[in-house]
Amino acid sequence: MWKLQGAEPLTGIDQRYKFPYTPEPVNVDLLAGRLVPTGGDL
């Protein structure tokens, strides 16, 4: 049934991030469009 509705539009993030090398994981919250300490989407 979800195909009848079509695809949802992508959410754009108009920001650039530089990721320095670190042994700790980097968490990104895609809905908020920012780096978070824990619980990100990526």
Gaussian input, Z-matrix of N, CA and C with variables (Angstrom, degrees):
# hf/3-21g

backbone

0 1
 N
 C     1     B1
 C     2     B2     1     A1
 N     3     B3     2     A2     1     D1
 C     4     B4     3     A3     2     D2
 C     5     B5     4     A4     3     D3
 N     6     B6     5     A5     4     D4
 C     7     B7     6     A6     5     D5
 C     8     B8     7     A7     6     D6
 N     9     B9     8     A8     7     D7
 C    10    B10     9     A9     8     D8
 C    11    B11    10    A10     9     D9
 N    12    B12    11    A11    10    D10
 C    13    B13    12    A12    11    D11
 C    14    B14    13    A13    12    D12
 N    15    B15    14    A14    13    D13
 C    16    B16    15    A15    14    D14
 C    17    B17    16    A16    15    D15
 N    18    B18    17    A17    16    D16
 C    19    B19    18    A18    17    D17
 C    20    B20    19    A19    18    D18
 N    21    B21    20    A20    19    D19
 C    22    B22    21    A21    20    D20
 C    23    B23    22    A22    21    D21
 N    24    B24    23    A23    22    D22
 C    25    B25    24    A24    23    D23
 C    26    B26    25    A25    24    D24
 N    27    B27    26    A26    25    D25
 C    28    B28    27    A27    26    D26
 C    29    B29    28    A28    27    D27
 N    30    B30    29    A29    28    D28
 C    31    B31    30    A30    29    D29
 C    32    B32    31    A31    30    D30
 N    33    B33    32    A32    31    D31
 C    34    B34    33    A33    32    D32
 C    35    B35    34    A34    33    D33
 N    36    B36    35    A35    34    D34
 C    37    B37    36    A36    35    D35
 C    38    B38    37    A37    36    D36
 N    39    B39    38    A38    37    D37
 C    40    B40    39    A39    38    D38
 C    41    B41    40    A40    39    D39
 N    42    B42    41    A41    40    D40
 C    43    B43    42    A42    41    D41
 C    44    B44    43    A43    42    D42
 N    45    B45    44    A44    43    D43
 C    46    B46    45    A45    44    D44
 C    47    B47    46    A46    45    D45
 N    48    B48    47    A47    46    D46
 C    49    B49    48    A48    47    D47
 C    50    B50    49    A49    48    D48
 N    51    B51    50    A50    49    D49
 C    52    B52    51    A51    50    D50
 C    53    B53    52    A52    51    D51
 N    54    B54    53    A53    52    D52
 C    55    B55    54    A54    53    D53
 C    56    B56    55    A55    54    D54
 N    57    B57    56    A56    55    D55
 C    58    B58    57    A57    56    D56
 C    59    B59    58    A58    57    D57
 N    60    B60    59    A59    58    D58
 C    61    B61    60    A60    59    D59
 C    62    B62    61    A61    60    D60
 N    63    B63    62    A62    61    D61
 C    64    B64    63    A63    62    D62
 C    65    B65    64    A64    63    D63
 N    66    B66    65    A65    64    D64
 C    67    B67    66    A66    65    D65
 C    68    B68    67    A67    66    D66
 N    69    B69    68    A68    67    D67
 C    70    B70    69    A69    68    D68
 C    71    B71    70    A70    69    D69
 N    72    B72    71    A71    70    D70
 C    73    B73    72    A72    71    D71
 C    74    B74    73    A73    72    D72
 N    75    B75    74    A74    73    D73
 C    76    B76    75    A75    74    D74
 C    77    B77    76    A76    75    D75
 N    78    B78    77    A77    76    D76
 C    79    B79    78    A78    77    D77
 C    80    B80    79    A79    78    D78
 N    81    B81    80    A80    79    D79
 C    82    B82    81    A81    80    D80
 C    83    B83    82    A82    81    D81
 N    84    B84    83    A83    82    D82
 C    85    B85    84    A84    83    D83
 C    86    B86    85    A85    84    D84
 N    87    B87    86    A86    85    D85
 C    88    B88    87    A87    86    D86
 C    89    B89    88    A88    87    D87
 N    90    B90    89    A89    88    D88
 C    91    B91    90    A90    89    D89
 C    92    B92    91    A91    90    D90
 N    93    B93    92    A92    91    D91
 C    94    B94    93    A93    92    D92
 C    95    B95    94    A94    93    D93
 N    96    B96    95    A95    94    D94
 C    97    B97    96    A96    95    D95
 C    98    B98    97    A97    96    D96
 N    99    B99    98    A98    97    D97
 C   100   B100    99    A99    98    D98
 C   101   B101   100   A100    99    D99
 N   102   B102   101   A101   100   D100
 C   103   B103   102   A102   101   D101
 C   104   B104   103   A103   102   D102
 N   105   B105   104   A104   103   D103
 C   106   B106   105   A105   104   D104
 C   107   B107   106   A106   105   D105
 N   108   B108   107   A107   106   D106
 C   109   B109   108   A108   107   D107
 C   110   B110   109   A109   108   D108
 N   111   B111   110   A110   109   D109
 C   112   B112   111   A111   110   D110
 C   113   B113   112   A112   111   D111
 N   114   B114   113   A113   112   D112
 C   115   B115   114   A114   113   D113
 C   116   B116   115   A115   114   D114
 N   117   B117   116   A116   115   D115
 C   118   B118   117   A117   116   D116
 C   119   B119   118   A118   117   D117
 N   120   B120   119   A119   118   D118
 C   121   B121   120   A120   119   D119
 C   122   B122   121   A121   120   D120
 N   123   B123   122   A122   121   D121
 C   124   B124   123   A123   122   D122
 C   125   B125   124   A124   123   D123

   B1=1.4529
   B2=1.5243
   B3=1.3149
   B4=1.4514
   B5=1.5225
   B6=1.3212
   B7=1.4593
   B8=1.5194
   B9=1.3129
   B10=1.4583
   B11=1.5215
   B12=1.3235
   B13=1.4642
   B14=1.5157
   B15=1.3067
   B16=1.4567
   B17=1.5185
   B18=1.2937
   B19=1.4621
   B20=1.5270
   B21=1.3191
   B22=1.4583
   B23=1.5229
   B24=1.3236
   B25=1.4628
   B26=1.5362
   B27=1.3275
   B28=1.4567
   B29=1.5178
   B30=1.3096
   B31=1.4550
   B32=1.5152
   B33=1.3060
   B34=1.4606
   B35=1.5211
   B36=1.3067
   B37=1.4619
   B38=1.5170
   B39=1.3177
   B40=1.4511
   B41=1.5254
   B42=1.3306
   B43=1.4595
   B44=1.5133
   B45=1.3145
   B46=1.4575
   B47=1.5137
   B48=1.3153
   B49=1.4505
   B50=1.5099
   B51=1.3234
   B52=1.4528
   B53=1.5187
   B54=1.3190
   B55=1.4520
   B56=1.5217
   B57=1.3161
   B58=1.4613
   B59=1.5279
   B60=1.3245
   B61=1.4544
   B62=1.5163
   B63=1.3087
   B64=1.4554
   B65=1.5212
   B66=1.3222
   B67=1.4662
   B68=1.5315
   B69=1.3285
   B70=1.4643
   B71=1.5302
   B72=1.3199
   B73=1.4737
   B74=1.5350
   B75=1.3149
   B76=1.4657
   B77=1.5169
   B78=1.3310
   B79=1.4609
   B80=1.5309
   B81=1.3227
   B82=1.4614
   B83=1.5207
   B84=1.3227
   B85=1.4624
   B86=1.5251
   B87=1.3232
   B88=1.4594
   B89=1.5240
   B90=1.3090
   B91=1.4684
   B92=1.5227
   B93=1.3250
   B94=1.4627
   B95=1.5318
   B96=1.3495
   B97=1.4579
   B98=1.5013
   B99=1.3332
   B100=1.4580
   B101=1.5191
   B102=1.3161
   B103=1.4658
   B104=1.5215
   B105=1.3331
   B106=1.4595
   B107=1.5259
   B108=1.3341
   B109=1.4549
   B110=1.5288
   B111=1.3260
   B112=1.4776
   B113=1.5140
   B114=1.3256
   B115=1.4579
   B116=1.5127
   B117=1.3123
   B118=1.4574
   B119=1.5159
   B120=1.3301
   B121=1.4602
   B122=1.5363
   B123=1.3103
   B124=1.4684
   B125=1.5024
   A1=112.06
   A2=118.67
   A3=119.55
   A4=112.24
   A5=117.74
   A6=120.30
   A7=111.38
   A8=117.92
   A9=120.33
   A10=111.70
   A11=117.34
   A12=120.89
   A13=112.28
   A14=118.14
   A15=121.13
   A16=110.53
   A17=115.87
   A18=121.46
   A19=110.80
   A20=115.46
   A21=120.35
   A22=109.21
   A23=118.00
   A24=119.40
   A25=110.51
   A26=115.47
   A27=120.48
   A28=110.28
   A29=115.88
   A30=121.80
   A31=108.42
   A32=117.08
   A33=121.07
   A34=111.33
   A35=115.23
   A36=121.17
   A37=106.35
   A38=116.68
   A39=121.60
   A40=110.36
   A41=115.73
   A42=121.18
   A43=108.61
   A44=116.18
   A45=121.77
   A46=108.12
   A47=115.17
   A48=121.47
   A49=109.67
   A50=116.28
   A51=121.89
   A52=106.82
   A53=115.91
   A54=120.89
   A55=109.38
   A56=117.05
   A57=118.70
   A58=110.09
   A59=115.36
   A60=118.59
   A61=108.80
   A62=116.38
   A63=122.25
   A64=107.71
   A65=117.81
   A66=119.20
   A67=112.73
   A68=117.25
   A69=121.79
   A70=110.00
   A71=117.77
   A72=119.69
   A73=112.19
   A74=115.76
   A75=122.85
   A76=106.76
   A77=117.60
   A78=122.79
   A79=109.80
   A80=116.18
   A81=122.06
   A82=108.45
   A83=116.43
   A84=122.33
   A85=107.21
   A86=117.03
   A87=120.76
   A88=112.79
   A89=118.48
   A90=119.84
   A91=111.69
   A92=116.62
   A93=120.22
   A94=111.32
   A95=117.00
   A96=120.75
   A97=112.97
   A98=117.31
   A99=119.89
   A100=110.69
   A101=114.64
   A102=121.14
   A103=108.36
   A104=115.95
   A105=121.02
   A106=109.30
   A107=117.99
   A108=119.80
   A109=113.20
   A110=118.03
   A111=121.82
   A112=109.59
   A113=116.28
   A114=121.22
   A115=115.72
   A116=118.59
   A117=120.12
   A118=112.17
   A119=115.57
   A120=121.24
   A121=111.28
   A122=116.25
   A123=121.58
   A124=109.09
   D1=-27.58
   D2=-177.52
   D3=-67.28
   D4=-22.26
   D5=179.76
   D6=-71.32
   D7=-25.11
   D8=179.55
   D9=-68.63
   D10=-27.91
   D11=-179.06
   D12=-82.31
   D13=-21.57
   D14=-177.42
   D15=90.44
   D16=176.28
   D17=-177.56
   D18=-80.73
   D19=151.06
   D20=175.01
   D21=-80.90
   D22=147.14
   D23=178.89
   D24=-69.89
   D25=147.26
   D26=178.35
   D27=-73.82
   D28=148.78
   D29=177.21
   D30=-94.65
   D31=121.72
   D32=-179.77
   D33=-89.12
   D34=143.97
   D35=174.89
   D36=-116.84
   D37=113.92
   D38=-175.59
   D39=-92.83
   D40=54.92
   D41=179.37
   D42=-140.95
   D43=158.67
   D44=176.22
   D45=-119.77
   D46=142.73
   D47=-179.04
   D48=-125.96
   D49=138.05
   D50=171.41
   D51=-108.66
   D52=126.61
   D53=-178.21
   D54=-105.25
   D55=106.97
   D56=176.81
   D57=-72.73
   D58=155.57
   D59=177.15
   D60=-67.92
   D61=127.32
   D62=178.14
   D63=-149.37
   D64=144.72
   D65=178.49
   D66=-74.29
   D67=-9.64
   D68=-179.69
   D69=-92.12
   D70=150.33
   D71=178.42
   D72=-69.86
   D73=151.15
   D74=176.30
   D75=-108.95
   D76=127.56
   D77=-177.89
   D78=-110.09
   D79=130.88
   D80=-179.85
   D81=-118.49
   D82=128.24
   D83=174.38
   D84=-93.78
   D85=110.87
   D86=-174.96
   D87=-71.42
   D88=-33.57
   D89=-179.84
   D90=-71.44
   D91=-40.69
   D92=179.64
   D93=-82.14
   D94=-23.12
   D95=179.82
   D96=72.61
   D97=39.45
   D98=-179.51
   D99=-149.70
   D100=166.64
   D101=175.64
   D102=-81.14
   D103=137.70
   D104=179.46
   D105=-127.58
   D106=152.33
   D107=-178.83
   D108=-68.66
   D109=-36.25
   D110=178.87
   D111=-147.39
   D112=157.26
   D113=171.89
   D114=77.42
   D115=25.91
   D116=178.67
   D117=-80.41
   D118=173.17
   D119=179.08
   D120=-82.77
   D121=-29.53
   D122=179.18
   D123=-123.39

